[in-house]
């Protein structure tokens, strides 16, 4: 069992769309937790097309937390089936509930880690991560953290001032090396994986080929077109999820343990990146 968190630091690279696509293509049973606090659930009206009432999810779990510990039974009671062996714990039912929850995240992370005995992996959609984010204790309990970004200069420039301190915060919780990149390609000019990795000091764990029609299936519940499984996004998701799952398993084997408890969020600093990225581009590294 592994917990993989997906988040972004800037822009709108499609974290939720990627998370839904990853859950549906994951090679093992998986629970997707919609832990975005900037909005209420977007998966219920999106992928599930509003056909499921928003009675379950993080809002009832936060009430359970206030009454006592969150148990595995509590977690399973809040799940909705997305597909066979693919489950969703929907996000908050209101912005007030989302923004008013600050103490849930440690207990939620501990409960999710308890799914190991059930052989279930966990994907956590955090949406955009803000500075001094209250969800950092949950992030610090993840076995892997993916920064979702587009391989274009504005996204890379926005990532650079924060990746160092985010890595430090994870390291303080025993999660050294847990942070990596998931790049979402588009039709725009983009930088190679090697260039971005050198500038940000992070490995690129996976790269997705974006296409609008396939993305609409995961984000809006659109009808799958003929040969959907051969479309660029669907094909790259299959490859990416297999690689991510294997990477988490190898990391767990290497560590031989689940690292320690979360710590306080570390403050961020500012660094310059444009010159470094331009130098990397001129070097002409292959993807």
C-alpha positions in Angstrom: 0.0 0.0 0.0 1.2 3.5 -0.8 0.0 7.0 -0.5 0.7 9.2 -3.5 -0.2 12.9 -3.3 -0.7 15.1 -6.4 -0.5 18.9 -6.1 0.5 22.0 -8.0 2.2 25.2 -6.8 1.0 27.5 -9.5 -1.1 27.7 -12.7 -3.8 25.2 -13.6 -2.1 22.1 -14.9 -5.1 19.9 -14.4 -4.3 18.2 -11.1 -7.9 16.8 -10.6 -8.1 15.6 -14.2 -4.8 13.8 -13.8 -5.8 12.3 -10.4 -9.0 10.9 -11.8 -7.3 9.5 -14.9 -4.5 8.0 -12.7 -7.1 6.4 -10.4 -9.0 4.8 -13.3 -5.7 3.5 -14.7 -4.0 2.5 -11.5 -2.7 -1.1 -11.6 -4.0 -1.9 -8.1 -7.1 -1.2 -6.1 -7.1 2.5 -5.2 -9.0 5.2 -3.2 -8.9 8.7 -4.6 -9.2 11.4 -1.8 -10.4 14.8 -3.1 -8.6 17.0 -0.6 -8.8 20.3 -2.4 -9.8 23.1 0.0 -10.1 25.8 -2.6 -13.5 24.5 -3.7 -16.2 21.9 -3.1 -16.0 18.6 -4.9 -15.5 18.9 -8.6 -15.4 15.2 -9.3 -19.0 14.7 -8.3 -20.4 17.2 -10.8 -17.6 16.5 -13.3 -16.6 12.9 -13.9 -19.8 11.6 -12.1 -21.9 14.2 -13.9 -23.9 15.1 -10.8 -25.5 11.7 -10.6 -24.3 11.1 -7.0 -25.6 13.1 -4.1 -22.9 14.9 -2.1 -23.8 13.3 1.2 -20.4 11.5 1.6 -16.9 12.7 1.7 -14.5 14.9 3.8 -17.3 16.9 5.5 -18.7 13.9 7.4 -15.1 12.7 8.0 -14.2 16.0 9.7 -17.3 15.5 11.9 -16.1 12.0 12.8 -12.7 13.5 13.6 -14.2 16.0 16.0 -16.0 13.2 17.8 -12.9 11.0 18.1 -10.4 9.1 15.9 -11.0 8.4 12.3 -11.2 4.6 11.8 -10.9 2.5 8.7 -14.7 1.9 8.9 -15.2 5.6 8.8 -13.1 5.9 5.7 -14.9 3.1 3.8 -18.2 4.5 4.8 -17.4 7.7 2.9 -16.3 6.1 -0.3 -18.1 6.1 -3.7 -17.3 3.6 -6.4 -15.8 5.2 -9.5 -15.2 1.9 -11.3 -14.4 -1.7 -10.1 -11.8 -1.4 -7.3 -11.6 2.3 -7.8 -13.1 4.4 -5.1 -13.6 8.1 -4.3 -13.8 10.0 -1.0 -15.3 13.3 -2.3 -14.1 16.7 -1.2 -15.9 19.1 1.1 -19.5 20.0 0.5 -18.9 23.7 1.0 -16.1 26.2 1.0 -16.9 27.1 4.7 -16.3 23.4 5.7 -13.1 23.2 3.6 -11.5 26.3 4.9 -12.6 25.7 8.5 -10.8 22.4 8.7 -7.3 22.6 10.1 -6.8 19.7 12.5 -8.2 16.9 10.3 -5.1 16.2 8.2 -2.8 14.4 10.6 -5.6 12.0 11.6 -6.7 11.5 8.0 -3.1 10.6 6.9 -2.8 8.1 9.7 -6.1 6.5 8.8 -5.2 6.3 5.1 -1.9 4.6 6.1 -3.9 2.0 7.8 -5.3 0.8 4.5 -2.0 -1.1 3.9 -3.5 -4.3 5.3 -6.4 -4.1 2.8 -3.9 -3.9 -0.1 -5.4 -0.6 -1.3 -3.3 2.3 -2.6 -4.3 5.9 -2.0 -4.1 8.9 -4.4 -4.7 12.3 -2.8 -5.8 15.3 -5.0 -4.6 18.4 -3.1 -5.2 20.9 -5.9 -3.0 23.9 -5.5 -0.8 24.0 -2.4 -0.5 27.4 -0.8 2.3 28.7 1.4 1.8 27.6 5.1 -0.9 25.2 3.9 -2.8 23.5 6.7 -2.7 20.2 4.7 1.1 19.9 5.0 0.8 17.2 7.7 -1.1 15.0 5.2 1.5 15.7 2.5 4.2 14.7 4.9 2.6 11.3 5.4 2.6 10.5 1.7 5.0 8.0 0.3 5.4 10.1 -2.8 4.5 13.6 -3.8 4.0 14.6 -7.4 4.2 18.3 -8.4 1.9 18.5 -11.5 3.1 21.2 -13.9 3.3 22.1 -17.6 6.8 22.1 -19.1 6.7 25.8 -20.0 8.6 28.7 -18.6 5.9 30.4 -16.5 5.1 27.1 -14.6 8.8 26.3 -14.0 9.5 29.9 -12.9 6.7 29.6 -10.4 7.9 26.3 -9.1 11.5 27.3 -8.5 11.1 29.5 -5.4 9.2 26.8 -3.5 10.5 23.4 -4.4 13.5 23.6 -2.1 11.5 24.4 1.0 8.8 21.8 0.1 11.5 19.2 -0.2 12.9 20.3 3.2 9.5 20.0 4.9 9.1 16.5 3.5 12.6 15.6 4.6 12.0 16.7 8.2 9.2 14.1 8.2 11.5 11.4 6.9 10.3 11.8 3.3 13.7 12.6 1.7 13.5 12.0 -2.0 9.7 11.7 -2.0 9.2 14.8 -4.2 9.1 14.5 -8.0 7.5 16.1 -11.1 4.7 15.0 -13.3 4.8 17.0 -16.5 1.6 17.6 -18.6 2.5 18.4 -22.2 0.4 20.7 -24.4 0.6 22.1 -27.9 2.8 24.9 -26.7 6.5 25.0 -26.9 7.9 23.1 -23.9 11.2 22.3 -22.3 12.7 18.8 -22.0 12.5 16.7 -18.9 16.3 17.0 -18.5 16.3 20.8 -18.7 13.5 21.1 -16.1 15.0 18.5 -13.8 18.3 20.3 -13.8 16.8 23.7 -13.0 14.5 22.5 -10.3 16.7 19.8 -8.9 13.8 17.3 -9.0 13.4 14.0 -11.0 10.6 13.8 -13.6 8.6 10.7 -12.5 6.2 10.8 -15.5 5.1 12.8 -18.5 1.6 12.9 -20.0 0.6 13.6 -23.5 -2.4 15.9 -23.1 -5.4 15.8 -25.5 -8.6 17.8 -24.9 -11.1 15.0 -25.8 -9.6 12.5 -23.4 -9.2 15.0 -20.6 -13.0 15.8 -20.9 -13.7 12.2 -20.1 -11.9 12.5 -16.8 -12.9 16.0 -15.9 -16.5 16.2 -17.3 -17.6 12.6 -17.7 -17.7 13.0 -21.4 -18.5 10.0 -23.6 -15.5 7.9 -24.5 -14.8 8.2 -28.2 -13.9 5.4 -30.5 -10.3 4.2 -29.8 -10.2 6.2 -26.6 -7.7 3.8 -25.1 -5.3 4.6 -28.0 -5.6 8.4 -27.5 -2.4 10.2 -26.4 -3.6 10.9 -22.8 -5.0 7.5 -22.2 -1.9 5.7 -23.5 0.5 7.9 -21.5 -1.6 7.5 -18.3 -1.3 3.7 -18.6 2.5 4.0 -18.9 2.7 6.7 -16.2 0.6 4.9 -13.6 2.6 1.7 -14.0 5.9 3.5 -13.6 4.6 5.5 -10.6 3.3 2.3 -8.9 6.6 0.5 -9.5 8.5 3.5 -8.2 6.6 3.6 -5.0 7.1 -0.1 -4.5 10.8 0.2 -5.0 11.0 3.1 -2.6 9.1 1.2 0.0 11.4 -1.8 -0.4 14.5 0.4 -0.2 13.4 2.2 2.9 11.9 -0.9 4.6 9.7 1.3 6.7 7.1 4.1 6.8 9.0 7.3 7.9 8.1 9.4 10.9 5.3 11.8 11.8 4.7 15.1 10.0 6.4 18.4 11.1 5.6 22.0 10.9 5.6 23.7 7.4 8.8 25.4 6.5 8.8 29.0 5.2 9.6 29.5 1.5 12.4 31.6 0.0 12.7 33.3 -3.4 15.2 32.3 -6.1 15.8 33.3 -9.7 15.2 30.7 -12.4 14.8 32.3 -15.9 18.6 32.6 -16.5 19.2 29.0 -15.3 16.4 27.6 -17.5 17.7 29.6 -20.5 21.2 28.1 -19.9 19.7 24.7 -19.7 17.8 25.2 -23.0 20.9 26.3 -24.8 22.7 23.2 -23.6 20.3 21.2 -25.8 19.6 18.2 -23.4 17.4 15.5 -24.8 14.0 14.8 -23.2 
